[in-house]
Amino acid sequence: MEQKILPYTVEDTETVLNRLNSLKQQFEPMHLTELFQQDENRFERFSVNLDPIIFDYSKHRVDQKVMQALVRFAQAQDLNQWIKKLFSQEEINYTEQRAAMHWALRLPEKDKKYNQLAKQVHAQLKRMFALVEKIHAGQYRGATGEVIQDVVNIGVGGSDLGPLMATQALSDFKQPTQKPLNVHFVSTMDGSQLSELLHKLRPETTLFIISSKSFGTIDTLSNAQTVRLWLEKTLGQDKQTLKHHFIGVSTKPDKMTAWGIAPENQFQLWDWVGGRYSLWSCIGLPIALTIGVQGFKHFLAGAYAVDQHFQTAPFEQNIPVLMGLLGIWNNNFLDIQTHAVLPYDGRLKYFASYLQQLEMESNGKSIQRNGNKVEWDTCPIIWGEVGPNAQHAFYQLLHQGTQSVSCDFITPVQRYNANQFTYADNAEALIEQHHLALSNCLAQSRLLAFGNQALDIAELADLPMYKQYEGNQPSSTILLQKLNPYSLGMLIALYEHKVFVQSVLWNINPFDQWGVEKGKEIANQLLPILNGEQTDLSKLDTSTQGLIQILMGKQGG
């Protein structure tokens, strides 16, 4: 599915943007049906095969002229050099004076270019793998000597969403263990998840992972303190309780030690890893516990393969670059302000939530690297759901609403086989269900693109307007040969690098998240009031004052 590489020379940004704005005038009224009628080889021209992934972007409102102009825009914005800066130890996260080296977490152990960095990373991975194998073998025991059978990951944001998403996505690859092992996740600060979960667990056989880059996140530490009290109520306030029932993952060993986590149960993170990019590190311990050591190595290898592709493939065949450029075209030129992620596989039910953080926390910025306000819209609203469920929820809006939406359809080519089941008839039924999901995935992208032209109706003119479809909603389709640790690693890395491409084109820093911090600071100012330790409300707005009075029971109603 190779496409011809169009020759170009580097031009200044203004020249390229003028060309793109001219193309915008041409393509705004154009329908996808016209583009397919004009080019019978459109799929071959606008798809890329990176085994085992196929990326089809032929259902976007682009032609070769548009793609060439977008590539020239990337060149004008010096994307090549920025990619080199990313894969270096340069402090490209300039507001926090840090590098952004999540790619280093999937380096081969004997990487020649970054030998010391790889050794540092693999030292922690080896420790994590040893723990995983010990737990799987039934050799890790709680304070009373009983085998651990439940592991609870306590984290929030990147310390929760990434491991939760990947663990669910790779549930088919759960490794056999000496005794049944269940992995759970707790993130909400209100205690609702924890309260429901603790009723089902035994303190003697439960291990907790406290995952917090700073080891200062109040959400995580409040949950950690609650489970500590729960354990100590049964097992006693003894160092052995903490030693046998808590694992810590953080950049702050001193804080973990002060909290009570034994040094041998501490795993290191580094400041150069952003939380939303950290599932490749020991933050991924729940993933490794689910899919085993070899599975986690395949997961890392898939991401590493995409790292190499991103650094070496020409932009015209570089999937993360194409994903980024198409998003720029839709968002900034065709005025499509929202993007839906629609996997047609129930195992990917948390994938849209994961991408919401990855994309919107990274690129939800309005200040350029030069300190000036951005000159155009940055990250679109990212949302989505498992496709078959979404068809009965919001597809009505996609097909007949007033909003323009771009979409990513994601599905595995193969799902079930007869060898997975004791009864072959069951396998055949499930294979048919997978074909049903595939047919719906293809049908929905087809109807979104072509509207009425996708209908098999001879007398279209007789259809009432409320039964007609405008179409012209652009979408990409990502096919995975199978959903497994390697292909999931690839898929996640593709989106990581897409985010970086767009940050370069928008001239923003995707690696900080100052918008997350201030709200938490203000919450810390309000907490003493709600706890009754402070009574002065005079500095607050009247709305907050009124709400606090109701919450404190000082106002009827």
C-alpha angles and dihedrals in degrees: 000000000000118000127210113266108232115219116239142166124223111265132185118270095248093056092049093046090051089054092047091049089051090051089048089061089052097046102039092080095035121107125218088235089066092051093053091046090053096052123036090184094054096121093052091046096048105040133079129205116212100167121269090016129066118196114200115189098160091113092068122101094252139108132189092279091055094046092048091051091048091050089051089051089055089050092048089053089052095242092162092060093044091054088053089049091051092053093052135068093259117133096246090157087078099173091061097031092237139128118237103227106155085132087068090066090072099042115129112259093248098041107162099206097049101024098152093043091051091049091051092051095044092049088065093040091053091052090050092048091051090054092048092052091046092053092044091051091053091244098119108087137184126239092280094050097255120136117259110249103164127050119191120198111208112195143108136223111358091001089061112022097054098048091040093051096045095043090054093043092053097042090122088064097056108146123232114252135194089253127014110281124200126191120207135183131217123183114140116103094213092074096236095122092044095048092053093045101047091059088064099046137077117223091218093062103033127101122192126208113203105202115187127137093207096027084221103088106127093210092059098038093049090055090044092053091050093053090045090057089045091053095044092050089064104024100033134244096291133136088236090063092057093040096053100037108040134068121181131205115187148115088246113074091168092058092046090051092047090052090053106260112142114242092239088058094053123102122196129238124182132228089238091069117081115217094243089052096046106091089097090065130063086294080080092065091115088054092051091047088055103043101024133233097298091046091053091049089054089049090055092044092056091054091046090054089056091047088058093045091050092052098044112027118096111253092250090062099029108111099203090047091049091048090051095046093048090051090052091049093049096041104038103028108026092036096234103155102180135056127198124206111207117181116186094210124081092218088070094058093125096043096095091049090050092051091048089066096037094053106028097041089047102043104020089109135127102187122080125222088258091059096253126120114267115262097221143017116298127194116012121223108278118209141140151134140216102299101236090052093043091055087068094043119038107356087098087069092045093053104035108009128104097247124097109224132178118211143200114211112198125186141150118242092216126035117155135023133187093249091067094069140054091223115052091203089063091052091050091052092050092047088054089051090053089052087051090054091047093050091051092048092053094041094052095050089046094051092044090053103040105023112186091007089068091059120099095218123128097201101045091157090067093059114105114241093251089063095051130095128213096197119180092126106140122228144170123218120211115194120194115196086221133348102244137134093278097048093043089052088052093047095051093046091051090058093043091056093042087059091052093049091054093047089056093050091048091043094232135131110251095185105069128066109195090154088068095053107057097056089055090051092053090048089056089054092052097044096076089054093053090045090055093244094116130034106181109109096161095107093055128089116258093251093057091043091053094047092049091051090054092046090050091050093242096123127054125228 
